[in-house]
Amino acid sequence: MDSLRERGNFQLNYYKIYLKISAYAIEISYLVVGISKLSSRLNDFDNPRSFHSLFSELWI
């Protein structure tokens, strides 16, 4: 009975680790996309846009 409980705890810990890694991967991808959009907008200062359009495009 103890071996079943240990196996269940191990599987639960495995899923917790998997969920944490997935959450970090999603967070990093949002940061990368946001930074790339922001840097591309900052490079376009020859044809500047309003701040409203800049921030509305960042969150689409």
The first five atom37 places (N, CA, C, CB, O) and aatype in JSON, in Angstrom:
{
  "aatype": [12, 3, 15, 10, 1, 6, 1, 7, 2, 13, 5, 10, 2, 18, 18, 11, 9, 18, 10, 11, 9, 15, 0, 18, 0, 9, 6, 9, 15, 18, 10, 19, 19, 7, 9, 15, 11, 10, 15, 15, 1, 10, 2, 3, 13, 3, 2, 14, 1, 15, 13, 8, 15, 10, 13, 15, 6, 10, 17, 9],
  "atom_mask": [
    [1, 1, 1, 1, 1],
    [1, 1, 1, 1, 1],
    [1, 1, 1, 1, 1],
    [1, 1, 1, 1, 1],
    [1, 1, 1, 1, 1],
    [1, 1, 1, 1, 1],
    [1, 1, 1, 1, 1],
    [1, 1, 1, 0, 1],
    [1, 1, 1, 1, 1],
    [1, 1, 1, 1, 1],
    [1, 1, 1, 1, 1],
    [1, 1, 1, 1, 1],
    [1, 1, 1, 1, 1],
    [1, 1, 1, 1, 1],
    [1, 1, 1, 1, 1],
    [1, 1, 1, 1, 1],
    [1, 1, 1, 1, 1],
    [1, 1, 1, 1, 1],
    [1, 1, 1, 1, 1],
    [1, 1, 1, 1, 1],
    [1, 1, 1, 1, 1],
    [1, 1, 1, 1, 1],
    [1, 1, 1, 1, 1],
    [1, 1, 1, 1, 1],
    [1, 1, 1, 1, 1],
    [1, 1, 1, 1, 1],
    [1, 1, 1, 1, 1],
    [1, 1, 1, 1, 1],
    [1, 1, 1, 1, 1],
    [1, 1, 1, 1, 1],
    [1, 1, 1, 1, 1],
    [1, 1, 1, 1, 1],
    [1, 1, 1, 1, 1],
    [1, 1, 1, 0, 1],
    [1, 1, 1, 1, 1],
    [1, 1, 1, 1, 1],
    [1, 1, 1, 1, 1],
    [1, 1, 1, 1, 1],
    [1, 1, 1, 1, 1],
    [1, 1, 1, 1, 1],
    [1, 1, 1, 1, 1],
    [1, 1, 1, 1, 1],
    [1, 1, 1, 1, 1],
    [1, 1, 1, 1, 1],
    [1, 1, 1, 1, 1],
    [1, 1, 1, 1, 1],
    [1, 1, 1, 1, 1],
    [1, 1, 1, 1, 1],
    [1, 1, 1, 1, 1],
    [1, 1, 1, 1, 1],
    [1, 1, 1, 1, 1],
    [1, 1, 1, 1, 1],
    [1, 1, 1, 1, 1],
    [1, 1, 1, 1, 1],
    [1, 1, 1, 1, 1],
    [1, 1, 1, 1, 1],
    [1, 1, 1, 1, 1],
    [1, 1, 1, 1, 1],
    [1, 1, 1, 1, 1],
    [1, 1, 1, 1, 1]
  ],
  "atom_positions": [
    [[0.82, -1.2, 0.0], [0.0, 0.0, 0.0], [0.86, 1.26, 0.0], [-0.93, 0.0, 1.2], [0.53, 2.25, -0.65]],
    [[1.97, 1.19, 0.74], [2.86, 2.35, 0.77], [3.51, 2.59, -0.58], [3.93, 2.16, 1.83], [3.75, 3.74, -0.96]],
    [[3.79, 1.5, -1.32], [4.41, 1.69, -2.62], [3.46, 2.38, -3.59], [4.86, 0.33, -3.2], [3.89, 3.19, -4.42]],
    [[2.16, 2.07, -3.49], [1.18, 2.76, -4.35], [1.1, 4.23, -4.0], [-0.2, 2.11, -4.21], [0.99, 5.08, -4.89]],
    [[1.14, 4.54, -2.72], [1.09, 5.94, -2.29], [2.34, 6.69, -2.76], [0.95, 6.05, -0.75], [2.25, 7.82, -3.22]],
    [[3.5, 6.05, -2.65], [4.73, 6.69, -3.1], [4.7, 6.9, -4.61], [5.96, 5.84, -2.72], [5.14, 7.94, -5.1]],
    [[4.18, 5.93, -5.35], [4.1, 6.07, -6.8], [3.14, 7.21, -7.17], [3.64, 4.75, -7.45], [3.41, 7.98, -8.09]],
    [[2.02, 7.32, -6.45], [1.08, 8.4, -6.7], [1.69, 9.75, -6.39], [0.0, 0.0, 0.0], [1.49, 10.71, -7.13]],
    [[2.44, 9.84, -5.29], [3.11, 11.09, -4.94], [4.15, 11.46, -5.98], [3.75, 10.99, -3.56], [4.31, 12.63, -6.31]],
    [[4.87, 10.46, -6.49], [5.87, 10.72, -7.51], [5.22, 11.25, -8.78], [6.68, 9.45, -7.82], [5.71, 12.2, -9.39]],
    [[4.09, 10.64, -9.18], [3.4, 11.1, -10.38], [2.84, 12.5, -10.18], [2.27, 10.14, -10.75], [2.87, 13.32, -11.11]],
    [[2.33, 12.79, -8.98], [1.82, 14.13, -8.7], [2.94, 15.15, -8.77], [1.14, 14.17, -7.32], [2.76, 16.23, -9.33]],
    [[4.1, 14.83, -8.21], [5.24, 15.74, -8.28], [5.71, 15.93, -9.72], [6.4, 15.21, -7.42], [6.11, 17.02, -10.1]],
    [[5.65, 14.86, -10.52], [6.03, 14.95, -11.92], [5.12, 15.92, -12.66], [5.99, 13.56, -12.59], [5.59, 16.74, -13.45]],
    [[3.82, 15.82, -12.4], [2.88, 16.73, -13.07], [3.05, 18.16, -12.6], [1.44, 16.27, -12.83], [2.89, 19.09, -13.39]],
    [[3.36, 18.36, -11.32], [3.61, 19.71, -10.82], [4.82, 20.32, -11.51], [3.82, 19.7, -9.29], [4.79, 21.49, -11.89]],
    [[5.87, 19.54, -11.66], [7.08, 20.03, -12.34], [6.76, 20.33, -13.8], [8.23, 18.99, -12.25], [7.2, 21.35, -14.34]],
    [[5.99, 19.45, -14.45], [5.61, 19.67, -15.84], [4.8, 20.95, -15.99], [4.8, 18.47, -16.37], [5.02, 21.72, -16.93]],
    [[3.86, 21.2, -15.08], [3.05, 22.41, -15.15], [3.89, 23.66, -14.93], [1.92, 22.35, -14.13], [3.66, 24.68, -15.58]],
    [[4.86, 23.59, -14.02], [5.73, 24.75, -13.79], [6.57, 25.04, -15.02], [6.64, 24.51, -12.58], [6.72, 26.2, -15.41]],
    [[7.11, 24.0, -15.64], [7.92, 24.2, -16.85], [7.06, 24.77, -17.97], [8.58, 22.86, -17.29], [7.5, 25.65, -18.71]],
    [[5.84, 24.27, -18.1], [4.93, 24.79, -19.14], [4.6, 26.26, -18.89], [3.65, 23.96, -19.19], [4.56, 27.05, -19.83]],
    [[4.35, 26.6, -17.64], [4.03, 28.0, -17.32], [5.21, 28.91, -17.62], [3.62, 28.13, -15.84], [5.03, 30.0, -18.16]],
    [[6.42, 28.47, -17.27], [7.6, 29.28, -17.56], [7.81, 29.42, -19.07], [8.85, 28.67, -16.91], [8.2, 30.49, -19.54]],
    [[7.57, 28.35, -19.83], [7.73, 28.42, -21.28], [6.74, 29.4, -21.9], [7.56, 27.03, -21.91], [7.1, 30.16, -22.8]],
    [[5.5, 29.39, -21.42], [4.5, 30.33, -21.93], [4.89, 31.75, -21.59], [3.11, 30.01, -21.36], [4.78, 32.66, -22.42]],
    [[5.35, 31.96, -20.34], [5.77, 33.29, -19.92], [6.93, 33.81, -20.77], [6.17, 33.28, -18.45], [6.92, 34.97, -21.19]],
    [[7.9, 32.96, -21.01], [9.07, 33.36, -21.81], [8.65, 33.67, -23.24], [10.15, 32.26, -21.79], [9.15, 34.62, -23.84]],
    [[7.73, 32.88, -23.79], [7.3, 33.16, -25.16], [6.56, 34.48, -25.26], [6.41, 32.03, -25.68], [6.74, 35.22, -26.23]],
    [[5.72, 34.8, -24.26], [5.06, 36.11, -24.26], [6.08, 37.24, -24.16], [4.06, 36.21, -23.1], [5.94, 38.25, -24.84]],
    [[7.09, 37.06, -23.32], [8.12, 38.1, -23.19], [8.88, 38.29, -24.49], [9.09, 37.74, -22.07], [9.14, 39.42, -24.9]],
    [[9.25, 37.19, -25.14], [10.01, 37.28, -26.39], [9.18, 37.97, -27.47], [10.44, 35.88, -26.87], [9.69, 38.84, -28.18]],
    [[7.91, 37.59, -27.58], [7.05, 38.22, -28.6], [6.85, 39.69, -28.29], [5.69, 37.5, -28.67], [6.92, 40.53, -29.19]],
    [[6.62, 40.02, -27.02], [6.42, 41.42, -26.65], [7.65, 42.26, -26.88], [0.0, 0.0, 0.0], [7.55, 43.38, -27.39]],
    [[8.81, 41.73, -26.52], [10.06, 42.48, -26.71], [10.35, 42.65, -28.2], [11.23, 41.76, -26.02], [10.81, 43.71, -28.62]],
    [[10.1, 41.61, -28.99], [10.37, 41.74, -30.43], [9.43, 42.75, -31.07], [10.23, 40.37, -31.12], [9.85, 43.52, -31.93]],
    [[8.15, 42.75, -30.66], [7.22, 43.75, -31.21], [7.62, 45.15, -30.78], [5.79, 43.46, -30.76], [7.58, 46.09, -31.58]],
    [[8.01, 45.29, -29.52], [8.4, 46.6, -29.02], [9.67, 47.1, -29.72], [8.62, 46.56, -27.51], [9.75, 48.27, -30.09]],
    [[10.64, 46.21, -29.89], [11.88, 46.64, -30.54], [11.64, 46.98, -32.01], [12.95, 45.55, -30.42], [12.27, 47.9, -32.54]],
    [[10.75, 46.25, -32.67], [10.46, 46.6, -34.07], [9.75, 47.94, -34.15], [9.6, 45.5, -34.73], [9.96, 48.69, -35.11]],
    [[8.91, 48.25, -33.17], [8.24, 49.55, -33.16], [9.22, 50.67, -32.83], [7.09, 49.55, -32.16], [9.12, 51.77, -33.38]],
    [[10.16, 50.4, -31.94], [11.14, 51.43, -31.59], [12.09, 51.7, -32.75], [11.92, 51.01, -30.35], [12.64, 52.8, -32.85]],
    [[12.29, 50.71, -33.61], [13.15, 50.91, -34.78], [12.45, 51.71, -35.87], [13.59, 49.56, -35.34], [13.09, 52.19, -36.8]],
    [[11.14, 51.86, -35.76], [10.37, 52.58, -36.78], [10.14, 54.04, -36.42], [9.03, 51.9, -36.99], [9.08, 54.58, -36.72]],
    [[11.1, 54.68, -35.77], [10.9, 56.07, -35.38], [10.98, 57.03, -36.57], [11.93, 56.46, -34.35], [10.67, 58.21, -36.42]],
    [[11.4, 56.55, -37.74], [11.34, 57.39, -38.94], [9.89, 57.66, -39.31], [12.09, 56.71, -40.12], [9.56, 58.72, -39.85]],
    [[9.04, 56.7, -39.02], [7.6, 56.83, -39.27], [6.88, 56.53, -37.95], [7.12, 55.87, -40.43], [6.29, 55.46, -37.81]],
    [[6.92, 57.45, -37.0], [6.37, 57.14, -35.67], [4.86, 57.01, -35.67], [6.78, 58.2, -34.68], [4.15, 57.66, -36.45]],
    [[4.39, 56.17, -34.79], [2.95, 55.99, -34.61], [2.56, 56.54, -33.25], [2.54, 54.49, -34.75], [3.42, 56.83, -32.42]],
    [[1.29, 56.68, -33.03], [0.84, 57.17, -31.73], [1.04, 56.07, -30.69], [-0.65, 57.61, -31.79], [1.1, 54.88, -31.03]],
    [[1.13, 56.47, -29.44], [1.32, 55.49, -28.38], [0.11, 54.57, -28.25], [1.58, 56.19, -27.05], [0.26, 53.4, -27.87]],
    [[-1.07, 55.07, -28.57], [-2.26, 54.23, -28.48], [-2.16, 53.06, -29.45], [-3.51, 55.05, -28.77], [-2.46, 51.92, -29.08]],
    [[-1.75, 53.31, -30.68], [-1.64, 52.22, -31.64], [-0.49, 51.29, -31.28], [-1.46, 52.77, -33.06], [-0.56, 50.09, -31.53]],
    [[0.58, 51.84, -30.71], [1.71, 51.0, -30.29], [1.27, 50.0, -29.24], [2.86, 51.87, -29.75], [1.54, 48.81, -29.38]],
    [[0.6, 50.47, -28.2], [0.22, 49.56, -27.12], [-0.94, 48.66, -27.51], [-0.14, 50.35, -25.89], [-1.05, 47.55, -27.0]],
    [[-1.81, 49.11, -28.41], [-2.89, 48.23, -28.84], [-2.34, 47.08, -29.67], [-3.94, 49.02, -29.65], [-2.89, 45.98, -29.62]],
    [[-1.28, 47.3, -30.43], [-0.7, 46.22, -31.21], [0.11, 45.27, -30.35], [0.18, 46.78, -32.31], [0.24, 44.09, -30.69]],
    [[0.65, 45.74, -29.24], [1.42, 44.87, -28.36], [0.53, 43.82, -27.71], [2.12, 45.68, -27.3], [1.0, 42.71, -27.46]],
    [[-0.7, 44.13, -27.44], [-1.56, 43.21, -26.68], [-2.54, 42.45, -27.55], [-2.31, 43.97, -25.63], [-3.44, 41.8, -27.02]],
    [[-2.39, 42.52, -28.86], [-3.28, 41.75, -29.74], [-2.75, 40.35, -29.89], [-3.42, 42.42, -31.13], [-3.34, 39.54, -30.59]]
  ]
}
